[in-house]
Amino acid sequence: MDATLLDVSIAHKIIHWHECGGHGRCTTCRVRILDGASHLSEPTRREAELAKARGWNPTIRLACQTSASGDVTLERIVLSEATASQLRAETIGREAGSERQLAILVCDMRDFTALADSNSAFDVVHILNRFFEALGDPILLNGGIISHYAGDQICGLFGLDDTNPTRICSGAIRSAFGMVEAIEGLNEELARAFGIRLRIGIGVHFGNAILGEVGHPTLRRLTIIGDDVNTASRIESMTKELGATILISRAVAERMAAGSLSVAETKFARLRGRRNDVELLAVDGFTDPSPFTLAQRSVGRLLNAPSAFATQFYANLFAMRPELEKLFVNGTGAQGAMLSHMLRSVVSSLEKRKHVPIGLQTLGRKHVGYGVELDHYGTFKAAMLKTISDVIGPGPTGDIEESWSQTLDVILALMKEGAGTELRRN
């Protein structure tokens, strides 16, 4: 096959999602053809299967599976994590309703009434938007979707594209830990701007939920219904009463490996509407966290200002090896945006998505064409660690830096593997 539409985007340093590495295993690279459809290749078998399953009209094509023989006008469809969240929701199908086993996460801002009373309406809206942005990212980056907002509350669903209870519950718990990290970073910003600090409570439950698009025909939204949905909300409401930040149900804990969670306290409590006490566990971490954990928990804080992060990184990179600046003939603006996007997505996905290694190997092969050599990777790591220290610091014991070091080793090893394959082929 000739160069695909995705290849063209990458060659011109256009940010174009392709979570599976451009192998037709996801739909994040899809585009809408506005003009020039006659110049496109016929759909591959894989693309045709996806199009039929998702009910796409003929103007929607997979960029990684489509090449062009002439001028084509198109638009990317997936432009953000939020759009990717909508794609995950597609996996529920088009039926009127379906019952699924899901992990349901409910996060609520504490003392919102006092916050609203002491700030202007415009400031309250700004604070809420920053709150939902910061705390929504961990949901999206851990395989969940944002189900809905209700005032100062955000609800995440995990399991729309998975049937493994352990992976589903692990994603929800990782998201909860990521939210705690995110609120710490957001509070630094809000303290400077408004003199306030936010506190949250998070409840996580695993059970059955009915899903479907509900509402007036002109405005239907994905909705979840069921007793287990109410249970998740009521678990969250107990966090304040029990003095915990994260509470999970026994149903969640049972889906995790025995002893894998650090449990600060276990309590039996009577949830509203329940006749019997239920067991709730206050958790604050993993007992044996992977080497990626601190990197995953801090990636949101690191990339809170992507442009500033990229600027600092390239300044460090060029200070270490000035000759590398010549590789960026068009400047570092577009490349920096791609770097920030890639880093956020890959770091958060290392333990969850089987296609991540394929995508990193593909990225390594493509970087050979940009003039990147194998001995450049060591400098990249050194510059990245310097930037991480500049932006968020090494932490009290250097644990964050060590986690990032091991995370970067895995990422760069896979990219070098792909680069080595490409060099041998040439």
Backbone hydrogen bonds in HBPLUS format (Angstrom, degrees):
<---DONOR---> <-ACCEPTOR-->    atom                        ^
c    i                          cat <-CA-CA->   ^        H-A-AA   ^      H-
h    n   atom  resd res      DA  || num        DHA   H-A  angle D-A-AA Bond
n    s   type  num  typ     dist DA aas  dist angle  dist       angle   num
A0008-VAL N   A0004-THR O   3.04 MM   4  6.40 153.5  2.11 150.1 156.7     1
A0005-LEU N   A0066-THR O   2.80 MM  61  6.01 146.6  1.91 174.0 172.4     2
A0009-SER N   A0005-LEU O   3.10 MM   4  6.40 157.3  2.15 144.5 150.1     3
A0006-LEU N   A0063-ALA O   3.15 MM  57  4.91 151.5  2.24 116.1 110.2     4
A0010-ILE N   A0006-LEU O   2.97 MM   4  6.24 167.8  1.98 158.3 160.7     5
A0011-ALA N   A0007-ASP O   2.86 MM   4  6.02 161.1  1.90 149.6 155.4     6
A0012-HIS N   A0008-VAL O   3.11 MM   4  6.29 140.5  2.27 142.4 151.8     7
A0012-HIS N   A0009-SER O   3.14 MM   3  5.29 129.5  2.41  97.3 110.5     8
A0014-ILE N   A0009-SER O   2.86 MM   5  4.98 175.2  1.87 147.0 146.4     9
A0013-LYS N   A0010-ILE O   2.94 MM   3  4.86 161.2  1.98 107.7 110.6    10
A0021-GLY N   A0018-HIS O   2.91 MM   3  5.44 162.3  1.94 121.8 126.0    11
A0030-ARG N   A0027-THR O   3.25 MM   3  5.63 166.6  2.27 116.7 118.8    12
A0077-ILE N   A0030-ARG O   3.35 MM  47  6.19 157.8  2.41 155.9 149.6    13
A0031-VAL N   A0061-ARG O   2.82 MM  30  5.49 157.7  1.87 159.8 167.5    14
A0061-ARG N   A0031-VAL O   3.01 MM  30  5.49 160.8  2.04 150.8 157.1    15
A0032-ARG N   A0075-GLU O   2.87 MM  43  5.33 162.5  1.90 154.5 159.9    16
A0075-GLU N   A0032-ARG O   2.98 MM  43  5.33 145.6  2.10 140.7 151.6    17
A0033-ILE N   A0059-THR O   2.77 MM  26  5.06 168.4  1.78 148.9 152.5    18
A0034-LEU N   A0073-THR O   2.73 MM  39  5.29 154.5  1.79 142.8 149.4    19
A0035-ASP N   A0073-THR O   3.12 MM  38  4.88 149.4  2.22 138.1 134.2    20
A0073-THR N   A0035-ASP O   2.85 MM  38  4.88 167.6  1.87 135.6 139.4    21
A0039-HIS N   A0036-GLY O   3.01 MM   3  5.61 161.2  2.05 118.2 124.2    22
A0040-LEU N   A0037-ALA O   3.12 MM   3  5.52 166.2  2.14 117.6 119.7    23
A0069-SER N   A0039-HIS O   2.76 MM  30  5.11 157.1  1.81 145.9 153.9    24
A0041-SER N   A0067-SER O   2.92 MM  26  5.47 147.6  2.03 157.6 158.4    25
A0048-ALA N   A0044-THR O   2.88 MM   4  6.08 162.7  1.91 156.1 161.0    26
A0049-GLU N   A0045-ARG O   2.98 MM   4  6.20 154.9  2.05 149.0 155.4    27
A0050-LEU N   A0046-ARG O   3.11 MM   4  6.39 162.2  2.14 150.0 154.0    28
A0051-ALA N   A0047-GLU O   2.88 MM   4  6.07 163.8  1.90 154.1 159.0    29
A0052-LYS N   A0048-ALA O   3.00 MM   4  6.13 158.1  2.05 146.1 151.5    30
A0053-ALA N   A0049-GLU O   2.98 MM   4  6.16 161.6  2.01 148.2 153.6    31
A0054-ARG N   A0050-LEU O   2.92 MM   4  6.04 153.5  1.99 151.8 158.3    32
A0055-GLY N   A0051-ALA O   2.89 MM   4  5.75 119.0  2.27 135.0 148.8    33
A0056-TRP N   A0051-ALA O   3.04 MM   5  5.06 151.0  2.12 140.5 146.4    34
A0060-ILE N   A0057-ASN O   3.05 MM   3  5.96 173.3  2.06 133.8 136.0    35
A0065-GLN N   A0062-LEU O   3.09 MM   3  5.44 153.0  2.17 110.2 118.3    36
A0084-ALA N   A0080-SER O   3.13 MM   4  6.48 154.1  2.20 143.7 151.1    37
A0085-SER N   A0081-GLU O   2.89 MM   4  6.17 142.0  2.03 143.4 153.8    38
A0086-GLN N   A0082-ALA O   3.21 MM   4  6.62 145.5  2.33 139.9 148.0    39
A0086-GLN N   A0083-THR O   3.04 MM   3  5.08 118.8  2.42  94.9 109.7    40
A0087-LEU N   A0083-THR O   3.12 MM   4  6.54 144.6  2.25 143.4 153.2    41
A0087-LEU N   A0084-ALA O   3.10 MM   3  5.00 119.8  2.48  90.7 105.8    42
A0088-ARG N   A0084-ALA O   3.14 MM   4  6.53 150.5  2.23 147.2 153.9    43
A0089-ALA N   A0085-SER O   3.25 MM   4  6.59 147.2  2.36 142.2 150.8    44
A0090-GLU N   A0087-LEU O   3.01 MM   3  5.22 139.5  2.18 101.1 112.7    45
A0091-THR N   A0088-ARG O   3.10 MM   3  5.71 154.1  2.17 113.4 120.1    46
A0092-ILE N   A0089-ALA O   3.25 MM   3  6.02 172.6  2.26 120.2 122.3    47
A0093-GLY N   A0090-GLU O   3.03 MM   3  5.89 170.3  2.04 126.2 129.4    48
A0098-SER N   A0211-LEU O   2.88 MM 113  5.35 147.9  1.99 147.5 157.6    49
A0211-LEU N   A0098-SER O   2.73 MM 113  5.35 168.6  1.74 162.9 165.3    50
A0100-ARG N   A0209-ALA O   2.90 MM 109  5.52 162.7  1.93 157.8 160.4    51
A0209-ALA N   A0100-ARG O   2.90 MM 109  5.52 145.8  2.02 152.9 163.9    52
A0102-LEU N   A0207-GLY O   2.87 MM 105  5.72 160.9  1.90 171.7 168.6    53
A0207-GLY N   A0102-LEU O   3.00 MM 105  5.72 161.3  2.03 161.6 164.5    54
A0103-ALA N   A0158-PHE O   2.98 MM  55  5.06 164.8  2.00 146.6 151.5    55
A0158-PHE N   A0103-ALA O   2.96 MM  55  5.06 147.6  2.07 151.8 157.0    56
A0104-ILE N   A0205-HIS O   2.74 MM 101  5.37 167.6  1.76 166.3 170.3    57
A0205-HIS N   A0104-ILE O   3.03 MM 101  5.37 156.2  2.09 144.4 151.8    58
A0105-LEU N   A0156-GLY O   2.93 MM  51  5.03 174.9  1.93 153.8 155.5    59
A0156-GLY N   A0105-LEU O   2.84 MM  51  5.03 159.2  1.88 144.3 151.5    60
A0106-VAL N   A0203-GLY O   2.88 MM  97  5.27 163.8  1.91 157.2 162.5    61
A0203-GLY N   A0106-VAL O   2.87 MM  97  5.27 162.1  1.90 153.2 158.9    62
A0107-CYS N   A0154-ILE O   2.95 MM  47  5.38 169.4  1.96 162.8 166.3    63
A0154-ILE N   A0107-CYS O   2.92 MM  47  5.38 159.4  1.96 154.3 161.2    64
A0108-ASP N   A0201-GLY O   2.97 MM  93  5.47 160.9  2.00 156.9 163.1    65
A0201-GLY N   A0108-ASP O   3.03 MM  93  5.47 147.7  2.14 149.6 159.1    66
A0109-MET N   A0152-ASP O   3.27 MM  43  5.69 147.2  2.39 136.6 146.0    67
A0110-ARG N   A0199-ARG O   2.88 MM  89  5.53 173.5  1.88 145.3 147.6    68
A0115-LEU N   A0111-ASP O   3.30 MM   4  6.60 155.2  2.37 143.9 150.8    69
A0116-ALA N   A0112-PHE O   2.85 MM   4  6.15 160.8  1.88 159.1 163.7    70
A0117-ASP N   A0113-THR O   2.98 MM   4  6.18 151.5  2.06 146.6 154.4    71
A0118-SER N   A0114-ALA O   3.18 MM   4  6.26 136.5  2.38 140.6 150.1    72
A0118-SER N   A0115-LEU O   3.28 MM   3  5.39 135.2  2.49  97.6 109.0    73
A0124-VAL N   A0120-SER O   2.92 MM   4  6.19 156.2  1.97 153.5 160.6    74
A0125-VAL N   A0121-ALA O   3.05 MM   4  6.30 161.3  2.09 150.2 154.2    75
A0126-HIS N   A0122-PHE O   3.04 MM   4  6.30 158.3  2.08 145.5 151.7    76
A0127-ILE N   A0123-ASP O   2.85 MM   4  6.08 165.2  1.87 154.4 158.1    77
A0128-LEU N   A0124-VAL O   2.88 MM   4  6.09 162.1  1.91 151.7 156.7    78
A0129-ASN N   A0125-VAL O   2.96 MM   4  6.16 159.0  2.01 148.4 153.9    79
A0130-ARG N   A0126-HIS O   3.00 MM   4  6.27 159.9  2.04 152.8 158.1    80
A0131-PHE N   A0127-ILE O   2.85 MM   4  6.01 152.0  1.93 146.8 155.5    81
A0132-PHE N   A0128-LEU O   2.85 MM   4  6.10 164.9  1.88 155.5 158.0    82
A0133-GLU N   A0129-ASN O   2.95 MM   4  6.06 151.4  2.03 142.2 150.4    83
A0134-ALA N   A0130-ARG O   2.95 MM   4  6.05 170.0  1.96 149.0 151.8    84
A0135-LEU N   A0131-PHE O   2.98 MM   4  6.05 164.4  2.01 151.3 156.1    85
A0136-GLY N   A0132-PHE O   2.80 MM   4  5.44 129.2  2.06 129.4 141.2    86
A0137-ASP N   A0133-GLU O   3.31 MM   4  6.35 152.0  2.40 143.9 147.7    87
A0139-ILE N   A0136-GLY O   3.08 MM   3  5.37 125.0  2.39 106.2 120.1    88
A0140-LEU N   A0136-GLY O   3.17 MM   4  6.52 163.7  2.19 158.5 162.3    89
A0141-LEU N   A0137-ASP O   2.84 MM   4  5.95 162.6  1.87 163.8 169.2    90
A0142-ASN N   A0139-ILE O   3.31 MM   3  5.44 152.0  2.39 100.8 108.9    91
A0144-GLY N   A0139-ILE O   2.93 MM   5  5.10 149.0  2.03 162.3 154.5    92
A0145-ILE N   A0157-LEU O   2.96 MM  12  5.40 148.5  2.06 144.5 154.6    93
A0157-LEU N   A0145-ILE O   2.93 MM  12  5.40 158.5  1.97 152.5 159.7    94
A0147-SER N   A0155-CYS O   2.78 MM   8  5.47 145.8  1.90 143.9 154.0    95
A0155-CYS N   A0148-HIS O   3.05 MM   7  5.55 153.3  2.12 167.3 170.6    96
A0150-ALA N   A0153-GLN O   2.91 MM   3  5.00 156.3  1.96 136.9 141.6    97
A0153-GLN N   A0150-ALA O   2.99 MM   3  5.00 146.7  2.10 112.1 122.4    98
A0168-ILE N   A0164-ASN O   2.95 MM   4  6.13 163.3  1.98 159.8 165.4    99
A0169-CYS N   A0165-PRO O   2.90 MM   4  6.02 170.9  1.91 150.7 152.9   100
A0170-SER N   A0166-THR O   2.87 MM   4  5.92 153.8  1.94 145.5 153.8   101
A0171-GLY N   A0167-ARG O   2.94 MM   4  6.07 157.0  1.99 146.7 151.8   102
A0172-ALA N   A0168-ILE O   3.20 MM   4  6.53 154.1  2.27 144.5 151.2   103
A0173-ILE N   A0169-CYS O   2.95 MM   4  6.19 159.8  1.99 150.6 155.9   104
A0174-ARG N   A0170-SER O   2.85 MM   4  6.01 163.6  1.87 153.0 157.9   105
A0175-SER N   A0171-GLY O   2.96 MM   4  6.07 149.1  2.06 139.0 147.9   106
A0176-ALA N   A0172-ALA O   2.98 MM   4  6.32 149.9  2.07 142.4 150.2   107
A0177-PHE N   A0173-ILE O   2.98 MM   4  6.34 162.1  2.01 155.6 159.1   108
A0178-GLY N   A0174-ARG O   2.85 MM   4  6.06 153.7  1.92 145.5 153.8   109
A0179-MET N   A0175-SER O   2.85 MM   4  6.14 141.0  2.01 145.6 156.3   110
A0180-VAL N   A0176-ALA O   3.16 MM   4  6.53 152.0  2.24 146.8 153.3   111
A0181-GLU N   A0177-PHE O   3.14 MM   4  6.50 157.7  2.19 147.6 153.2   112
A0182-ALA N   A0178-GLY O   2.82 MM   4  6.03 153.4  1.89 143.2 151.5   113
A0183-ILE N   A0179-MET O   2.84 MM   4  6.05 157.9  1.89 153.2 157.5   114
A0184-GLU N   A0180-VAL O   3.31 MM   4  6.49 147.2  2.43 139.5 147.3   115
A0185-GLY N   A0181-GLU O   3.24 MM   4  6.62 155.9  2.30 147.4 153.0   116
A0186-LEU N   A0182-ALA O   2.87 MM   4  6.13 162.0  1.91 153.6 159.1   117
A0187-ASN N   A0183-ILE O   2.88 MM   4  5.90 150.1  1.97 139.8 147.5   118
A0189-GLU N   A0186-LEU O   3.04 MM   3  5.24 118.2  2.44 100.4 115.0   119
A0190-LEU N   A0186-LEU O   2.91 MM   4  6.25 164.0  1.94 156.8 161.5   120
A0191-ALA N   A0187-ASN O   2.81 MM   4  5.75 151.8  1.88 144.0 151.0   121
A0192-ARG N   A0188-GLU O   3.36 MM   4  6.49 154.2  2.43 136.4 141.8   122
A0193-ALA N   A0189-GLU O   3.06 MM   4  6.31 160.4  2.10 149.4 155.1   123
A0194-PHE N   A0190-LEU O   2.72 MM   4  5.41 162.4  1.75 144.8 150.8   124
A0195-GLY N   A0190-LEU O   3.12 MM   5  6.38 120.4  2.49 140.6 147.3   125
A0195-GLY N   A0191-ALA O   3.07 MM   4  4.15 132.6  2.30 103.2 112.7   126
A0202-ILE N   A0245-THR O   2.77 MM  43  6.05 153.5  1.84 159.3 168.5   127
A0247-LEU N   A0202-ILE O   2.90 MM  45  6.27 163.9  1.93 163.7 168.2   128
A0204-VAL N   A0247-LEU O   2.98 MM  43  6.44 147.3  2.09 153.3 162.1   129
A0249-SER N   A0204-VAL O   3.11 MM  45  6.53 142.7  2.26 160.5 171.7   130
A0210-ILE N   A0225-ILE O   2.83 MM  15  5.07 178.5  1.83 160.0 159.7   131
A0225-ILE N   A0210-ILE O   2.90 MM  15  5.07 147.2  2.01 140.2 150.4   132
A0212-GLY N   A0223-THR O   3.20 MM  11  5.58 143.7  2.34 147.1 156.2   133
A0223-THR N   A0212-GLY O   2.85 MM  11  5.58 155.2  1.91 150.1 157.0   134
A0214-VAL N   A0221-ARG O   2.95 MM   7  5.55 159.7  1.99 149.5 144.9   135
A0221-ARG N   A0214-VAL O   3.08 MM   7  5.55 163.6  2.10 140.1 138.5   136
A0219-LEU N   A0216-HIS O   2.78 MM   3  5.30 157.2  1.83 123.7 131.3   137
A0229-VAL N   A0226-GLY O   3.14 MM   3  5.32 130.8  2.40  99.6 112.3   138
A0230-ASN N   A0226-GLY O   3.27 MM   4  6.70 156.1  2.33 148.4 154.1   139
A0231-THR N   A0227-ASP O   2.90 MM   4  6.21 147.5  2.01 144.3 154.5   140
A0232-ALA N   A0228-ASP O   3.11 MM   4  6.33 154.3  2.18 141.3 145.7   141
A0233-SER N   A0229-VAL O   3.33 MM   4  6.68 158.3  2.38 146.6 151.5   142
A0234-ARG N   A0230-ASN O   2.96 MM   4  6.24 153.6  2.03 149.2 157.0   143
A0235-ILE N   A0231-THR O   2.83 MM   4  6.09 145.4  1.95 150.8 160.6   144
A0236-GLU N   A0232-ALA O   3.12 MM   4  6.41 158.6  2.17 145.8 150.8   145
A0237-SER N   A0233-SER O   3.08 MM   4  6.40 150.6  2.17 140.8 148.9   146
A0238-MET N   A0235-ILE O   3.03 MM   3  5.23 143.8  2.17 102.4 113.2   147
A0239-THR N   A0236-GLU O   3.04 MM   3  5.50 160.6  2.08 114.6 120.6   148
A0242-LEU N   A0238-MET O   2.90 MM   4  6.01 156.7  1.95 157.7 163.6   149
A0243-GLY N   A0239-THR O   2.92 MM   4  5.72 110.8  2.41 131.7 146.0   150
A0244-ALA N   A0239-THR O   2.86 MM   5  4.82 155.4  1.92 141.8 147.1   151
A0243-GLY N   A0240-LYS O   3.33 MM   3  5.07 151.2  2.42  93.2 101.5   152
A0283-VAL N   A0246-ILE O   3.28 MM  37  5.94 144.5  2.42 137.3 147.4   153
A0248-ILE N   A0281-LEU O   2.92 MM  33  5.31 158.6  1.96 144.7 151.0   154
A0281-LEU N   A0248-ILE O   2.91 MM  33  5.31 166.5  1.92 155.6 160.2   155
A0252-VAL N   A0249-SER O   3.09 MM   3  5.39 133.0  2.32 102.8 114.0   156
A0253-ALA N   A0249-SER O   3.17 MM   4  6.57 166.5  2.19 151.8 154.4   157
A0254-GLU N   A0250-ARG O   2.90 MM   4  6.01 155.0  1.97 153.0 158.2   158
A0255-ARG N   A0252-VAL O   2.99 MM   3  5.42 144.4  2.12 109.6 120.0   159
A0256-MET N   A0253-ALA O   3.14 MM   3  5.35 155.4  2.21 105.7 113.3   160
A0260-SER N   A0257-ALA O   3.03 MM   3  5.46 155.2  2.10 141.7 137.8   161
A0287-THR N   A0260-SER O   2.93 MM  27  5.33 155.2  1.99 117.7 125.8   162
A0262-SER N   A0285-GLY O   2.74 MM  23  5.12 176.9  1.74 140.2 139.5   163
A0284-ASP N   A0262-SER O   3.09 MM  22  5.88 157.2  2.15 158.8 165.5   164
A0264-ALA N   A0282-ALA O   2.71 MM  18  5.48 139.0  1.88 151.5 164.3   165
A0282-ALA N   A0265-GLU O   2.81 MM  17  5.21 172.5  1.81 165.3 167.3   166
A0267-LYS N   A0280-LEU O   2.91 MM  13  5.39 166.8  1.93 160.1 164.2   167
A0280-LEU N   A0267-LYS O   2.78 MM  13  5.39 173.0  1.78 170.2 172.7   168
A0269-ALA N   A0278-VAL O   2.92 MM   9  5.49 159.7  1.96 152.3 154.8   169
A0278-VAL N   A0269-ALA O   2.78 MM   9  5.49 163.2  1.81 151.2 151.2   170
A0274-ARG N   A0271-LEU O   2.95 MM   3  5.44 155.9  2.01 142.3 140.7   171
A0293-THR N   A0290-SER O   3.13 MM   3  5.49 163.9  2.16 115.0 119.8   172
A0296-GLN N   A0292-PHE O   2.82 MM   4  6.01 160.8  1.86 163.1 169.7   173
A0297-ARG N   A0293-THR O   2.87 MM   4  6.14 155.1  1.93 152.4 159.8   174
A0298-SER N   A0294-LEU O   3.02 MM   4  6.03 135.6  2.22 136.5 146.9   175
A0299-VAL N   A0295-ALA O   2.99 MM   4  5.87 118.8  2.37 144.3 156.7   176
A0302-LEU N   A0298-SER O   2.93 MM   4  6.18 156.9  1.98 154.0 161.4   177
A0303-LEU N   A0299-VAL O   3.00 MM   4  6.13 154.2  2.07 147.1 152.7   178
A0304-ASN N   A0301-ARG O   3.39 MM   3  5.08 164.2  2.41 103.7 102.7   179
A0309-PHE N   A0305-ALA O   2.98 MM   4  6.21 159.9  2.02 158.8 165.4   180
A0310-ALA N   A0306-PRO O   2.90 MM   4  6.12 166.7  1.92 153.1 155.9   181
A0311-THR N   A0307-SER O   2.93 MM   4  6.12 162.2  1.96 149.8 154.9   182
A0312-GLN N   A0308-ALA O   3.01 MM   4  6.17 161.9  2.05 147.5 152.0   183
A0313-PHE N   A0309-PHE O   2.90 MM   4  6.14 158.7  1.95 152.7 159.2   184
A0314-TYR N   A0310-ALA O   2.97 MM   4  6.19 173.0  1.97 158.8 159.1   185
A0315-ALA N   A0311-THR O   3.05 MM   4  6.18 150.2  2.15 142.6 151.2   186
A0316-ASN N   A0312-GLN O   3.03 MM   4  6.27 156.2  2.09 147.3 153.2   187
A0317-LEU N   A0313-PHE O   2.81 MM   4  6.09 158.7  1.86 152.9 159.9   188
A0318-PHE N   A0314-TYR O   2.92 MM   4  5.96 170.6  1.93 148.6 150.7   189
A0319-ALA N   A0315-ALA O   3.07 MM   4  6.08 140.6  2.23 135.8 146.4   190
A0320-MET N   A0316-ASN O   3.12 MM   4  6.32 145.1  2.25 143.4 151.4   191
A0321-ARG N   A0317-LEU O   2.95 MM   4  6.22 157.3  2.00 149.7 156.6   192
A0324-LEU N   A0321-ARG O   3.02 MM   3  5.88 165.9  2.04 128.4 132.4   193
A0325-GLU N   A0322-PRO O   3.15 MM   3  5.87 162.5  2.18 119.8 124.5   194
A0326-LYS N   A0323-GLU O   3.43 MM   3  6.07 156.2  2.49 110.8 115.5   195
A0327-LEU N   A0324-LEU O   3.03 MM   3  5.65 160.6  2.07 116.7 122.6   196
A0328-PHE N   A0325-GLU O   3.12 MM   3  5.66 158.6  2.16 113.9 120.1   197
A0331-GLY N   A0328-PHE O   3.07 MM   3  5.15 159.4  2.11 115.2 114.8   198
A0336-GLY N   A0332-THR O   2.70 MM   4  5.57 148.0  1.80 144.1 152.5   199
A0337-ALA N   A0333-GLY O   3.18 MM   4  6.51 152.7  2.26 146.4 152.8   200
A0338-MET N   A0334-ALA O   3.07 MM   4  6.38 157.1  2.12 149.5 155.6   201
A0339-LEU N   A0335-GLN O   2.86 MM   4  6.09 153.9  1.93 147.8 155.4   202
A0340-SER N   A0336-GLY O   3.00 MM   4  6.23 163.2  2.03 150.9 154.0   203
A0341-HIS N   A0337-ALA O   3.09 MM   4  6.27 164.1  2.12 147.2 151.5   204
A0342-MET N   A0338-MET O   2.87 MM   4  6.01 167.1  1.89 152.5 156.4   205
A0343-LEU N   A0339-LEU O   2.89 MM   4  5.99 166.4  1.91 153.8 157.7   206
A0344-ARG N   A0340-SER O   3.09 MM   4  6.19 169.0  2.10 150.0 152.9   207
A0345-SER N   A0341-HIS O   3.07 MM   4  6.20 169.3  2.09 152.8 156.0   208
A0346-VAL N   A0342-MET O   2.86 MM   4  5.87 172.0  1.87 157.4 160.2   209
A0347-VAL N   A0343-LEU O   3.04 MM   4  5.82 162.0  2.07 145.0 150.5   210
A0348-SER N   A0344-ARG O   3.41 MM   4  6.27 159.3  2.46 136.4 142.1   211
A0349-SER N   A0346-VAL O   2.96 MM   3  5.05 139.5  2.13 101.1 113.5   212
A0352-LYS N   A0349-SER O   2.99 MM   3  5.25 158.8  2.04 115.6 122.5   213
A0353-ARG N   A0349-SER O   3.26 MM   4  5.86 164.7  2.29 163.8 159.2   214
A0356-VAL N   A0353-ARG O   3.22 MM   3  5.69 166.5  2.24 113.9 118.0   215
A0359-GLY N   A0355-HIS O   2.99 MM   4  6.26 159.9  2.03 155.5 161.2   216
A0360-LEU N   A0356-VAL O   2.95 MM   4  6.22 157.5  2.00 158.1 163.9   217
A0361-GLN N   A0357-PRO O   2.94 MM   4  6.12 158.9  1.99 150.1 155.7   218
A0362-THR N   A0358-ILE O   2.97 MM   4  6.17 156.0  2.03 147.4 154.2   219
A0363-LEU N   A0359-GLY O   2.93 MM   4  6.16 150.6  2.02 141.2 149.7   220
A0364-GLY N   A0360-LEU O   2.92 MM   4  6.19 152.7  2.00 145.8 152.7   221
A0365-ARG N   A0361-GLN O   3.04 MM   4  6.36 153.7  2.11 146.1 152.7   222
A0366-LYS N   A0362-THR O   3.02 MM   4  6.31 158.4  2.06 150.2 155.7   223
A0367-HIS N   A0363-LEU O   3.00 MM   4  6.23 146.4  2.12 145.9 154.9   224
A0368-VAL N   A0365-ARG O   3.25 MM   3  5.52 143.5  2.39 102.0 111.7   225
A0369-GLY N   A0366-LYS O   3.05 MM   3  5.47 128.3  2.32 106.2 117.9   226
A0370-TYR N   A0367-HIS O   3.02 MM   3  4.92 137.5  2.21  93.4 105.9   227
A0372-VAL N   A0367-HIS O   3.10 MM   5  5.56 159.4  2.15 157.9 151.5   228
A0371-GLY N   A0368-VAL O   3.04 MM   3  5.27 159.2  2.08 107.5 113.9   229
A0376-HIS N   A0373-GLU O   2.94 MM   3  5.42 159.6  1.98 115.9 122.6   230
A0377-TYR N   A0374-LEU O   3.31 MM   3  5.90 158.8  2.36 113.2 118.1   231
A0380-PHE N   A0376-HIS O   3.00 MM   4  6.33 153.6  2.07 150.2 158.5   232
A0381-LYS N   A0377-TYR O   3.01 MM   4  6.31 158.7  2.06 150.1 154.2   233
A0382-ALA N   A0378-GLY O   3.06 MM   4  6.33 164.0  2.09 146.8 151.0   234
A0383-ALA N   A0379-THR O   2.88 MM   4  6.05 162.8  1.91 154.2 158.6   235
A0384-MET N   A0380-PHE O   2.90 MM   4  6.05 150.5  1.98 146.1 154.8   236
A0385-LEU N   A0381-LYS O   2.91 MM   4  6.16 164.9  1.93 157.7 160.6   237
A0386-LYS N   A0382-ALA O   3.04 MM   4  6.21 153.1  2.11 142.8 150.4   238
A0387-THR N   A0383-ALA O   2.98 MM   4  6.16 150.9  2.07 140.5 148.3   239
A0388-ILE N   A0384-MET O   2.88 MM   4  6.17 156.8  1.93 152.5 158.8   240
A0389-SER N   A0385-LEU O   3.05 MM   4  6.24 158.6  2.10 144.4 149.7   241
A0390-ASP N   A0386-LYS O   2.92 MM   4  6.17 149.2  2.02 141.5 150.7   242
A0391-VAL N   A0387-THR O   2.88 MM   4  6.10 152.7  1.96 151.5 157.9   243
A0392-ILE N   A0388-ILE O   2.89 MM   4  5.85 164.9  1.91 154.0 157.5   244
A0393-GLY N   A0389-SER O   3.05 MM   4  4.07 128.4  2.32 102.6 114.1   245
A0402-GLU N   A0398-GLY O   3.07 MM   4  6.33 156.0  2.13 149.7 156.6   246
A0403-SER N   A0399-ASP O   2.93 MM   4  6.14 159.0  1.97 150.5 155.9   247
A0404-TRP N   A0400-ILE O   2.94 MM   4  6.20 161.6  1.97 152.8 157.7   248
A0405-SER N   A0401-GLU O   2.84 MM   4  6.01 149.4  1.93 143.8 153.1   249
A0406-GLN N   A0402-GLU O   3.04 MM   4  6.31 161.9  2.07 152.1 154.8   250
A0407-THR N   A0403-SER O   2.93 MM   4  6.10 153.9  1.99 145.9 154.1   251
A0408-LEU N   A0404-TRP O   2.82 MM   4  5.94 166.2  1.84 152.5 155.6   252
A0409-ASP N   A0405-SER O   3.01 MM   4  6.20 146.0  2.12 139.6 149.3   253
A0410-VAL N   A0406-GLN O   3.22 MM   4  6.51 153.9  2.29 144.1 148.7   254
A0411-ILE N   A0407-THR O   3.09 MM   4  6.41 167.8  2.10 153.8 156.8   255
A0412-LEU N   A0408-LEU O   2.82 MM   4  5.84 172.3  1.83 154.3 157.0   256
A0413-ALA N   A0409-ASP O   2.95 MM   4  5.89 147.7  2.06 138.2 147.2   257
A0414-LEU N   A0410-VAL O   3.22 MM   4  6.43 158.0  2.28 147.7 152.0   258
A0415-MET N   A0411-ILE O   3.10 MM   4  6.41 156.3  2.16 146.5 153.5   259
A0416-LYS N   A0412-LEU O   2.81 MM   4  5.94 159.0  1.86 147.9 153.8   260
A0417-GLU N   A0413-ALA O   2.94 MM   4  6.10 144.5  2.06 138.3 148.2   261
A0418-GLY N   A0414-LEU O   3.12 MM   4  6.43 156.8  2.18 145.1 149.9   262
A0419-ALA N   A0415-MET O   2.87 MM   4  6.15 156.8  1.92 148.0 155.4   263
A0420-GLY N   A0416-LYS O   2.75 MM   4  5.88 158.1  1.80 148.2 153.7   264
A0421-THR N   A0417-GLU O   3.12 MM   4  6.35 154.6  2.19 143.6 149.6   265
A0422-GLU N   A0418-GLY O   3.09 MM   4  6.37 156.9  2.14 146.8 152.6   266
A0423-LEU N   A0419-ALA O   2.89 MM   4  6.17 157.1  1.94 152.9 159.3   267
A0424-ARG N   A0420-GLY O   2.98 MM   4  6.16 158.0  2.03 148.7 154.4   268
A0425-ARG N   A0421-THR O   3.04 MM   4  6.20 146.5  2.15 142.0 151.2   269
A0426-ASN N   A0422-GLU O   3.07 MM   4  6.32 141.6  2.22 141.3 151.0   270
